[in-house]
Every structure is written in C-alpha cells, then in structure tokens.
C-alpha cells in the first residue's frame, strides 16, 4: 500500500506536484535522503574549493536555492523513514 506524501515547502511551491511514498521501506527512504544530503555536501565542497572572485560567487543565490531544495527533500525523507521505523519496532534479539 502506498501513502503518497507531498514534499513540503520550500522543496516545492505547491503541494500537488512532487510526492513520495511515505510507507516505503525506511531503509529506502533513508538512503534516498542520504543521496540528497551527499549532493548538498558536494555542492558545498565545490564552493569551498572555488574561493575568491569567480563566477561561482555571482551564482551563490542559485546554489543556495539548489541546496535548499535538496535539504528540504532530505528532511522530508528522513522524517518519513523515522516514522516508518517508529511504527514498526524492531524485535529484540534473543540472548
């Protein structure tokens, strides 16, 4: 069963465009969120390596927007993964 959940603002300006399956396997949600977080880290590393007066400095607003979208996606996916784990407690291992 799927439970489509809209990505929140600021990931998208409208709540009827981008969705994810909130009932997906928590591991899949977590790994998808991790991909977005890794993309943010890559963008920040590019910024760090390009100090000084470069075209990247003039494009900082666009980079900031891209980073915000990726972080918004990651946050929504991490929250859904956590909710999935919390609603399906892991059985305790026997000694």
N, C-alpha and C positions, 0 to 999 in steps of 0.2 A: 504494500500500500504506500502510495506517495502522499506527502504532505508538502505541497508547494508553498514556499515562504518567499516573500519579496525581499530583495536586498534593500536595506534601509537607506535613507538619505544620509550622507551625501553621495553614496555609491551610485544612486540614480535619482533624478529629479522627480520621477513619477513612480508610483507604487504598482504599476501594471505592465512593466516591461521585462525586468530581469528577475528570475526566480531560481531557487534551488530546492532540492528535496530535503526537507528538514528531518525526514525519517531515514535518510541514507545511513549506511554503516558509519558509526562515529569515526572509525579509522579513515574512511574515505573523506569525510568532511574535514578531519584534522589535516590529512595530507594535502588536500586541495587548499586549505587555508595556509599551510606551510609554504606551498608554491608561491602564493601571493606575497607572503612575508619575505621569502627569498628574493623575489623580484624587487621589492622595496629596498632590501639591503644592497642589491646590485646597483640600483639607481643612485643610492646614497654613496656607494663606493666610487661610481663614475664622477659624481660631484666632487668628492674629496680629492680625487686624482687630478682634476682639472681646475686647480686654484688659479687665481689671477684673472686677468681681463680676457675672457674667452667668450665665444658665442653662448656657452652654457650659462654664464652669468646672466645674460639677457633673456634666457629661456627659463629662468628659475620659476616663474609663475606657472608655466606649463608643466614643468617637472613636479612642482608642488601639487598640482591638480591630479596628475597621474598617481603620485604617491598616495594622496588622499583616497582615491578610488580603490587602489589595491588594499590599503589598510582597512577601509570600510568593508570590503569583501571578506578579508581575512577575519575581521572581528565577528561578522555575522556567522561565518562558518565555524569558527572556534566556539562560539556560544551554542550553536546547534549541536556540535559534537559533544560539548559538555552536557547539554540537556539530554542527549541520547544516552550517554554513559550513566548519568544520574537516574534516568528512568529504567535502565536495565542494569541493576547492580551486578557486579562480578561475584560469582560464587566463591566462597572462601575455600582455600586449598586445605585438604585434609593433612594432618601431621604425619 
